[in-house]
Amino acid sequence: MSSLTDLLTSQGIKMCPAGDCVSTNSQKTTLAIPLEQYRVLSIKGPDCWKFLQGQLTCDMDEVKNRGSSLGAHCNIKGHMLSLFRIMRIADDEVWLRMDASIFDTAVTNLKKYIVFSKAEACEITDQVTGLGLLGPGATAVIDKLFERVPSEDNGIISLNQGAVVRVPGDRFELWVTQDKLPDHLSNVPDRVGIGAIDAWQLSEINAGIPDLRPETQEAFIPQMTNLQALAGVSFRKGCYTGQEIVTRLQHRGQLKKSMYLVSTSSPQPPQPLQKVLTAEQQSCGQVVLAASDNDGQYRLLAVITKKAADQGELFLEDGSQLQLESLPYTLDPALFLPK
């Protein structure tokens, strides 16, 4: 159990049985959410930027300037092995935060290549703590705590061994060493409630942000999950693992599948890689992520063929019908045209 869960328990916040997540939902509209579902890897050393530039889909030069980005690590066939939020911590240190369920395999794959660099990979999950801030008062809370706010998505406020990251949807991730957390929490206004982890995943889904689970590792090329629309793929940088496939699809290929935001009233929580079907029961896609909303429905991100999405009715394997919703960003229509 982390120091954050210890602190929340001492304040009477109800925890999940395993003690690793908040199970209560606050009625307040601005929420601070413990990001206990993530683990954090530090890449540190004089070659940390060079090493990651040669492995990840995003441009690490842009990350160094802006402060943060999504980025994927692919296999040689261009399929995503892992997906991270990357944070600039220092001139010689970068943090990669990722879902805990893919952490071990993600680190194993990265470490295959880091032995050739003057950099080291070390898990620091037990040293740092993450809070997500969302809701109408989130920006004001960050301004109160730090007297400034990142002005653009992926912008950061650099802290002493930590960072505040503005993420799409007017939300923020605060990552600090555990000894600094009580000071920050003591300054959070009373109008801010403690939210459940599911609320953060729902906000990620509503922002159209993909993530990977063990079931979906190596299932998707980055463009299938709209990563290029989220500045998570660069087509101007040099070589990285899987770059040839990813770039060829962008400039010479035709994208036949992309990620859609959908809703459903399925009686069971949709699972990663669960099939999406047409009215004729033909497989046309897979679930990426799902979360329950406050109206008894589920919101999903799903990779679906454009043809099936354009034609109409879509279903899960249990017969639940899917309703297409609007993504908060647009995709380049040229990507779907034959070259």
N, C-alpha and C positions, 0 to 999 in steps of 0.2 A: 504494500500500500504506500502511495506517495505521500509527501508532506501536504500536498493539496487536499487529498482525500481525508487525511487526518484532521486538517483544519476545518473542512466542511462538516465532518462528523461531529467535531467539538462544538460547532455552531448549530447542531440539530438538523442539518440537512440530511434527508433520507438517501441512503446509498443503495445500489444494487447489492444482491447477496454476496457477490465476489468482492465487493468493496472497491471496484475499479470504475464506477460510473455513477452519475447522479440519476436517480429514478423518479424524482419529483419534477413537475412542470410548474413554474411560477406563473402567476396570473399577470405579472408585470409585462409591459411591452418591450422594454429594453432589457436584454439578458446578458449575463456573463456566464459562459459555458465552459466547464473544465474540458480540455481537449485530451482526455485520458485515453482515447482510442488510437493515439499516435505514438510512435517511437521516433527518436531523433538520432541521426548519425552526423558526427562532425568529421569533415574532411579538412585536415590542417597540414600546413607545410608550404614551403616556397613554390611548389608546383601545383597547389590545389586547384587554381583556376585553369591552368593548362591541362591538367589531367581531366577535369570535368568537361572542358571544351571538346576534348577528343572522345567523350563518351555519351554526353547527353544531347537531346534534340534542340534545346534552346541555345541562344547565343550568350555565352558566359560573360562576354565583354559588356553586353547590354545589362546583364544581371549585376555586374560590378558597378555600373553607373546608376541604375535605377534602384537596386537593392534586393529585389525578389523576383521570382518567376515560377511558373510551373515548368516542369521538364521531365522527359521520359528517358529511360535507358532501354534500348532495343536490342534484340538479337540480330544476327547478320541478315535475317530475312525481313527486318524492319518491323517486327511485331514487338509490342511493349512488354518488357520483363518487369518493369517497375515504373512508378509515377510518383513524383515528389513535388513538394513546395520547397524551393531553394531560397535560402536567406543569406545575405552577406553579413558576416559578423565582424570580420577584420580583414586586413590586407592579405592575411595568410590563413583565413579560416572561413569555411562555408558550412552551414547546417542544412541537412536534408531531412525534412519531416515527412513521414509516410505512415500509412495504415499499419498497425502493429502486425496484422496477419501476413503481410508480405515482407516484413523486415528481414528475416533471416535469409531468405533466398535473394532478396535485393542486395544485401551486403555481400553475400557469397559471390554474386555475379560481378559486382564492382571490384572486389578484391582480386579477381583474376587479372586485372589490368593495373591496379595501383602499385604493384610491386616494382614496376618500371619507372615510377615517379618518386620525386622527393616530397612525398605527402603520406599521411597516415589516416586511416579510417578508424574511428572509435565511437562506440555507442555512448551517448551522454544522457539517455532518457532518465536515469536516476539522479541527474544533476540539475535538469531544467524542467520547467513547468509551462504549459500552454493554457491560455484563456482565449476563448473566442468572444467577441462582443458584437451583438447585432441588435437591430431595432431602431426606432426613430431617434433615440437619444445616444446612440453609440458614438457618433462623431463628437458630441459635446463631452462625453466621458473621457475620450482620448485627449481632447483639448484641456480638460481639467487636470488630468494626470500628468501630462507632459508639456503643456502650454504650446503645443503645435500639433498639426495633423498632416499626415501624408496627403498630398494634393491629388495623386493619381493612383489608379490600381497598380499594384506591385511596388508602389513607393514604400519606403520604410523610415522609421525613426531609429537610428542606431543607439543602442544602450550599452552600458558596460556589461559585456557578456550577455547580450540579448538583443531583441529587436521588436518593434511594433510594425506590422505589415498591414497595409490596406489591401483588402481582397475584394473582388467584384461583388456588387450588391450593397455597397456602403457598409461593409463589415470589416472587422479588424481581428488579427491574430496577435496576441501578446505572448512572447516567449522570453522568459527570464530564468536566471538561476533560482533555485528554490529558496535560498536565503533572502532574496529580494521580494518574493511574492507577498508576504504579509504586509509589507509597507505599501505596496500598490493596492492590495485589497482594502486596507484601512481607509484609503482615500476615495474608494468607489462610492458614489452617492447612494442614498437609501432607495431612490427610485429604481435602482437596477436590481433585478431579481437573479437568482441562480437558475439556469436552465439545464434541461436534460441534454445528454449527448445527441440523442435523436434529432433534437431541434437544430443542431449544427449541421447534421447530415442533410436534413430537409432544406436548409438554407443553401448548402452547396448544390443540391440538385436543382433548386429553383434558379440558381445562378448559372446553371448549365455546365458545371465543373465536374469532369469525370474523375474517377478514382479506380484503382484496381483492387481485386481480391484474389486469393489463390486460384479460384475458379476461372478468373479472366486473365491471368498472366499468360502472355503470348497469344491472346485471342484477337487482338486488334492492332492495326497500324494506327499511328497517331491521328491521321486525318479522319479516321472512322469515328473518333471520339471528339472531333472538332477542336483538337488541341491547337491547330494553327490559328483559330479565331480567338484564342486566349493567350496569344504570344508565347505558346509553349513549344513552338517549332520554328526554327530559322532555316530559310532556304538560301541564305547568302553566306553562311559560315562555312568553314572547311569541313573536312571529313570527320565523321563519328560513326560508331558502330550502327549499321543498318541504314546509313545515310543514302546510299545509292538507291535503295528501294523507295524510301520516303520521298526523295527528291524527284525520282522518275515519275511517281504517281502524280506529283504536283504539276510537273511541266509536260509530261508526255502521256500520262494515263487518264483514265476516267474513273472518278470516285462513284461507286455504285451503292455504297452504304455510308450512312453518317448517323450521328447521334441525335435523337429526338427527345423532347420532354413530353411525357405522357402521364395521364392519371387513370386510375382504375379503382373499382370497389371490390377487388379480389378478396375472398374470405381469408386467404392466407398471405403472409408477407411474400412478395415476389423475391426470388433469389438471383444472385449474380449468375449469368450465363443461362438462365431459364429461357426457353424458346419463346419467340413471338411468332404467331401464326396468322396467315390470311384467313378469310372466310372459308376458303377451300381446304383449310387445315395444312397448308404448305408452309414450311418454315421460312421465315423472311427476316429473322433477326434474333438478337439476344439482349437480355437485361444486363445493364451495367451496374446500376445502383437503385435502391428503392428506400423510401422512408414514409412513415405514416404522417398524414397531416392532421389538423385539428378537427376535420369534418368526417372522420371515419373512413377516409379514402387513402390510397397510396399515390405518391408522386414518384415517377420513375424516370431515369435516363436509360434509353435503350438504343442500341445500334440496329438500324432497320434499313432494308434496301429502299432506295428512293422510289422505285417503281411501286412497291407495295404501299408505302406511305402516301403516295400521290393517289393511288386508286381507291383508298377508303378504309373499310373495316379491318381492324386488327384485334387480335385476341391473345391472351396467355393460354398456356396449355390446359389450365383448369376451366377454360371457357369464359373467363372474365374479359369483357370488352375493354379495349384501350381507347382513350380519348386523346388526340393530339393537342398539345398546348403550345403556346408561343415561347420560343427561346428568347432570352434577353439580348441576344446578339444575332447578326445575320451572317450567313455563309456565302462565299463567293459563288454565284451560279455557274461561272465558267469551269469550276472544278468538276461539275457533273456532266460536262459536255465532252464528246470524244475529241481527241486532239488530232 
